[in-house]
Amino acid sequence: MFRIANKIVVLNNGTIEEIGNHTELMKAHGEYYKLFSTQAKRYQSPVGDERPPFDRMNPRHEMVD
């Protein structure tokens, strides 16, 4: 969804940190990049593990192996 947005605004305590589209913000390697990359890692499964990420989470919503 974010990849097709015309403009993404990243806020930090009510202050604008970054503005741009997905490609621009990923190239900038700023806060958006960190947040997007962290979230994306949660959706990557180890080889041979076909369960969705939420099936590998414990009740505290932490990833488990």
ZIKABEL-V525205 format. One record per backbone hydrogen bond with DSSP energy under -0.5 kcal/mol. NH is the residue of the N-H (numbers start at 0). CO is the residue of the C=O. E is the energy in kcal/mol with one decimal. If there is no record, write none. Layout:
BEGIN
NH_CO_E + NH_CO_E
END
This chain:
BEGIN
3_0_-1.2 + 4_1_-1.1 + 7_19_-3.1 + 9_7_-0.5 + 9_17_-2.7 + 10_8_-0.6 + 11_14_-2.5 + 14_11_-1.5 + 16_9_-3.5 + 17_9_-1.3 + 19_7_-1.8 + 24_20_-2.6 + 25_21_-2.4 + 26_22_-2.1 + 27_23_-1.4 + 28_24_-0.7 + 28_25_-0.8 + 29_24_-0.8 + 33_29_-2.1 + 34_30_-2.8 + 35_31_-3.1 + 36_32_-2.6 + 37_33_-2.2 + 38_34_-2.2 + 39_35_-2.6 + 40_36_-1.8 + 41_37_-0.8 + 41_38_-0.8 + 42_38_-0.5 + 42_39_-1.3 + 43_40_-1.0 + 44_42_-0.6 + 48_45_-2.3 + 49_47_-0.8 + 54_51_-1.7 + 55_51_-0.5 + 55_52_-1.7 + 56_53_-0.9 + 57_61_-2.3 + 60_57_-2.5 + 63_55_-2.6
END
